[in-house]
Amino acid sequence: MISYQNHTITIYRNRKIGSSNRFSMSATFTVYGADIQPASALRQQLVPDRFGAVFDGYVDSGTPIKEGDQIYDDSGKVYSVRGVETWSGGGGFADLDHIMITLVALDA
């Protein structure tokens, strides 16, 4: 479980509309706790010409998040999920299990 949560987030996922080849982002309608912070200076270079747009997020291990999802936080900021990495079994402590997500701000 993430001990420090500075935001609540809603996950939006790209879903197919009916039987057509059209897609639309729709909310999962569940709010999750998250710790979102600016990425390190080295990782900021992942998105050229947009310094300050890359963030690291940490959510509980049971959060259903995938690459390609969009995140809306409680302040109205919108992020695109660019990477998902699951961390488990941290030295035998199950309470250290978490998911680290790489986020790129869409409104920066």
ABEGO torsion letter per residue (X at the ends): XBABBABBBBBBBBBBBEABABBBBBBAGBBBBBBBBBBBAAAAAABBGBBGABBBBBBBAABBBBBGBBBBBAAGBBBBBABBBBBBGBGGBAAABBBBBBBBBAAX
